[in-house]
Amino acid sequence: MARLAFGDQLPKVDTPPPGPRARQLCRDLANHEAPGINTLGSGSATLVWQEARGSNVVDVDGNLYLDLTAGFGVAAVGHRHPEVVDAIQRQAQRLIHGLGDVHAHPLRVQLARELCRLSPIDEPKVYFAASGSDAVEIALKTSLLATGKPGVLTFDPAYHGLTLGSLQVTSRQEFRRPFESLFHPWVRRLSFGCPIETIAELLQSEPNIGAVLLEPMVGREGLIPAPGGWLREISGLCRRRDVVLIVDEIFTGFGRTGAWFATELSGVQPDLLCCGKALAGGLPIGAVLGRSDLMESWRRGHEAMHTATFVANPLSCATALVVLEVLKRDRLPKRAAELGQLITSRTERWSGAFEPVIDVRGLGLAWGIELDSRGTAQALVEGMLTHGLLALAGGPTGKVVQICPPLVVTDLQLAFALDSVETLLRSL
């Protein structure tokens, strides 16, 4: 199988996916891996990735795809960016693993400094996390330590992770229901985009709420941008009531919406900001950026009160520094904004031109096509696959097809994707 020299190719599918090699590997995986950590049902099969570069993915059967998922948003600078690979190789010759929260390493210091510089928060500090979900856990704990108030207001729909703490603020009942007996009773929920008066009334009636947690743009659960001015109004309300504003930018951070952080588009300065996914170019890392006075609430004795063995891993820190430099040098947030305008011009008439399309919405390179049913959305995703386009259908009802390519997607690749989706929509 030829290796991918570049990631700017158009897709080419020769073997109907999933091909025979993928089917065999899926059977083997289902036999050995616990259900729940993959989406393989009885006798089902899916693609198996062999290689990726830039905006391209090659499966084990030799098909070449255009990735419109960016690996759940991780591959902002593209898969296997050569400078990321070089950073991994160089760092692997020096230090692969350190001593977590006990002994630091120089790249951890450098990355903390750089994240503070990029932060949309005045006088911030960084709390490193093992993942995005872990970052949400840290933010919730920080709020409790700082305010003494256990209550959290969050919104539906929302996805904040599936570990026990973050699961309580994730909205989908499919994830929550089996574990609700372990939840604490202080989470309150309102509809995303609800009137500010409704939020104010809840905060007034429930003084034990110490934090408001939100996504500036709903990600996995439907790609829904916040209504104009909504974030600013919530921010002002939180300031007046001395409530901690936690913004989850795990998916939207680092250029995805056309700005370094989506909150900047609204002129909002959160108290705590959770980030991850795109930060390390494919290696696991997360972080919370927060006001120094809030972060000082963790100063309680000599033991780290929330940590992980692999936190701020040297390899992840090395690649994160490279990713931040590539994003800045290549002006990828600006490119995402420009390509978002192109997508707007192509899709603004789709809801009127194609009967199954309910809505098309997004920012930068994060777009959702809402269709009239889960079945229609799945048919579109499967049709896209035959055209060599990797996409996901999400949202609580599974009706939103997501278009979230790497920020390095070429104009030609993006045009091919939009042309293919238009062709498929005509036939649904």
N, C-alpha and C positions, 0 to 999 in steps of 0.2 A: 504494500500500500504506500503510495506516495505521501510524503510528509508535507504539511502545510508550510510553505515558505512565507506566505503573507496571509493576512486575515481580511483582505478586501475583495474576495472573490464572490461571484454570484453563485447561488446554489446549483447543485447537480445531483439528481436522485435517479440512480439506475436500478436499485433493488427496492421494491415496495416496502416501506418501513412498517413495523419492525421486521428486519430481515431474519434469515435463518440463524445466523450467529447470535444476534440479539435475543431471539426466542430461546435458544439453548441456555444462554447465560442467565436469562430471567428465570427459567425453570430451576437452574442450580441455586440461584439466589433465594428463591422462594422456599427451597428445601432446607436452607441453612440459616436464614436470617429471620428474626422474629417479625411477625406482622406488626404494623403500626409505625415502623421506621421506613417503610416504603409503601408505594401505592399499588403493589401487585396483588390483584385478587386471584381467585382460584383459576388457574389456567391462563391468566392474562399475561401480556408482554408489553414492553415499552422499548424505547431506544436505549442503547448502551453507548455512551460516548467513548471514543478512542483517543481523540486529540482535539484541541481547540487552539485557535490563534486569532487575535483581532476580533472580528465579528463573525467568524466562521467556526463551525463544529463539524468534525468527521465522526461518523458512527463506526461500530465494529464491522459493519457490512460494506463500508467504503463509500457511503453516501455523504455528500457535502451539503451542509445547511448554513443558512443565515440565522443567527441567534437573535431573536427578538425578546429574549428574557434577560440577557446579560447575566445569566447564571443567578437568578433571583436578585439582580441589580448589583451583584458583586463586581462584575467585569466592566467597570466604568471606563477604564483606560484600555479595555480590550483584554481578551484572554491571552495569557502567556506573553505579556508585553516584554520585549527583549530586555529592557532595563530592569524590570522586575525579576526576570530570570537571572540576570547578571548579579543583582543584589543578593538573591538567595545563594547563588554559588559562592560569592565572595564572603558572605557572612558565615556560611557553612564551614569555611576554612578557619574561622576564628572561634565562634561561640554559637552553638545551636540551642542550648538550654542554660538558663541561669538558676537563681534561687528565689524566684517569685517575689514575694513581698519583703524578703529578708535582705538580699543583696541586689542592688541595681546593676545596670550595665550602661555604657555611654549612650547607646542609641535610644534607650528608654528616656533618658534625660532630654536628648535632642528632640524626640517626638513629642514629649510633654510640652516643651517650649514652643514647638511649631503649632501644635493644636491650640495652645493658649493664644498664640498670635492670630490664628484664623478665626477664633471663636467670636460669635456675635454677642458675647456677654462681656461686660466690663469687669476687669480684674478677676479673670476666671482661674480656676484650678481644674486639673484633670484627675479623674478617678478611672483607671484602666479596668477593663472588663474582659471576660473570656469570650463573650458573644454579644449580640444585640439584646437578646432576652436577658442576659446577665446584667447588661447596662440598665435595663428597665428596673430590675430588682434593686440595683444600687440606688437609682434615683428615688424609688419609693422609700427605701430605708433612710436615705438622706433627709427626705422631707419629714419623716417621722422623728428622726433624731433632732432635727432643727426646730420643729414646731411642737412636738409632743402630741400632735393630733393624728389619730389613725385613719381618719376618713379620706377617701379619694373620690373625686368626681371624674368619670371618664365618659366616653361617647360611643354610640352605636351607629354605624359599624366601625370597628377598630380591630387591628391586630398588633399586639405588643409582645408576642412570644408565648411559649407553651410551658415554661418552667412554672412551678407552683405559684409564685408571686405574680409573675407577668400574666399567667393564665387567668387570674382573677380580674384583670383589667382588659383582657381580650374578650370580644363580644360574642363570638359564634358559639351557640349552645352545643353544637356537635363536638367541639373541643372541651367545653366546660362541664357538661352534664355529668359525666362519670366521676368527677372529682369534687363536686360541689360540697360534699360533706366535710371536706378539709378547708373550705374557704372561711375567711373571717367576714363579719357582717357589715363592714364599714365601706364597701364600694357602692357608689351611686352611679346611675347611668342616665344619660339624656341622649336625644337624637343629635347626630353630627349636623351642625349648622342651625340648631334650634335658636329661637329668639334669645337675645342676651338677657331679657327680662326674666325668662324662665330660669336661666343660670343664676341670676342675682337672687331670685326668690329661694332657690334651693340652698345657696350659700348662707342666706339669712336665716333660714329655718333649721339648718344643721351646722352649728358652730364647731362640731368635731371634724369637719372637712378641712384638712390641712393642705391639700394639693389638688390641682386640676391637671389632668394628663390628657394630651391630645396629639394627634398627627396633624401637621399643617396641611397635608394632603393625604386622605385615606389611601393606603397603598394596596396591600394584598386584597383587602375587602372591597375593591371596586374602583380604585383610582378616581377619587372624588376630591377636587380642589375645594378648600374652604371658601364659603361665600365672601365676597369682597367686604373688607372691614371687620369681619367676624373675629379674627385672631387679635386685632388691635383692641377691640372692645373687651374681649376676655382678659387680655393683658392688663388693661386699665382696671377692670373689676378686681382682678387678683391683687394688684398693687393696693387698691383702696381697702381691701379686706385682709391684707397680710396673709394671703394664700399663695403657696408655692406653685408657679406655673412650670410644669414639666412638658417639654416638647420632644416627641419621638421622631427623630430624623434618621432613623436607622436605614430606611429605604431612600428617603429624599435627599439626604446629605451628600456633599461632595459633588455638586454640579448637576445632579439628575434633573432638577426642575428649571435649570437656567441660571441659578445662583449657587454660590458655595453651599448655602443653607436656605431652605425654602422660607424660613421665618424672615429672612432679609427682604423677600419680595413684599412682605406686609409691614416692614419697618418695626417688627416686634423683637424685643430682647427678652428671651425666656430667662427663668432663674436656673433651670437645669435643662440640658440638652443631651439626649441619648443619640449616639451615632455608632456606626459599624459598617457592615456589608462591604461597601466599595473601598473602605479605608486602606486595606492591605493588599489589594490586587489579587485576592484569591486565598490568602492565608487568614486564619481566624484571629480576630481581634475586635474589641468593642471599647467604648469609652463613654463617660459622662463628663461633659463640660459644665461647670457650675460656678455660681457666685462663691467667692472665697469664704464669706462669712457662713454660708450654708455648709461648705465642705469642712469647715473647722469643727462642725458638730461631731465629726468622726474622731476627734482627738480625745481618746478615752483609754488610757493605759498603754501597755507596751505590745499587746497582741493586735494583729490585723483582724478587724471584725467582719470583713467580707473580702475574701480573696480566692484565688484558684492557683493550682500548681503551675499552669502554663500562662499566667497573666503577663502581659507585656513581653511575650516571648521574643528573643532576639531576632529570629527570622522575620516574624511579623512586623516588628518595629523597623527593620531594615527595609522591607518592601513598602511599608506605609510611608516612610519618608520619600521614597522614589515616586510613589503614586501621587503624593501631594505636589511634588515638583513637576511631574508630567502634567497634571491638571492645570497648574499655574502657567507653566511654560507654553503649553499648547493651547491655552485659553479654552479648555474644554467646557467649562460652564457656559461661556459665551456661545460656543458652537451649539450646545444643547438648546439654548434659547433661540438661535437662528433656525435650527432644524425644526423646533417646535412651531415656529411661524409657518414654515413650509407645510408641516402636517396640518395645521389649521386651515391653510388655503386649499388643501386637497380634500379635507374631510368635512368641512363645515356644511356641505349640502347632503351628506350621506343619510342623515336621518329623514330627509324628505325624499331622496331619490331611491332608497332601498327599503322596502316594506318591513323587513325584520329588524332594522336598526332603530332603537329607541333613542339613543343618545351617543355622541362621541365627545369626549372631554379629556383634558389633560393639560400639562405644563411641560415645557422643555421636551425631554425624551421620556416622558411617562404618560402614556395614553391608554384609555380604556374605551372599547367599543361595546356598549350595552345593547344586547339583543333581546328578542321577545321571549326567549325561553332558554333553559339550560341545554335542551337538545339542539337548538339552533346554534348556540355558542360552541357546543362540542363538534357539530358538523363543520363549522368554520375552522376550528382548530385542526381537525383532521384533514380538511381540504388544504389548509395552509401547509401541512406537513407534506402532502404530495407535491407541492410547489417548492419544497425545500425550506420552508419557514418554520422555525421553532417558536411556538407561542403557548401561553397558558390561559386558561379560562378561570376566573376567580370571582370573588364576591360571595356573600352569604348564599345566594341562589345559583351561583356558578354561571351567571349570564353575561359576565363582562370579559371579553377577550382583551388581553393586555399586550400593548406594543411598547416595549421598554428595552431597546437595543443598547449596546455599548455606545458611549459617547463618541467613539471613533468610527462609527458606522459611516460609510461613504455616501455621498449624494446618490450615486448610481445604485448602491444596495438599497437605500431607503426608498428610492423611486420604484425599484423592482418590487419591493415588499408592498407598497401602497397599490401599485398596478395589480398585483396578484390578488390582494384582498378585495379590490373593486370587482375584479372578474368573478371571484367566488361569491360575493354578495349578490351579484346579478342572478346567480343560479340557485340561491337558497329559497 
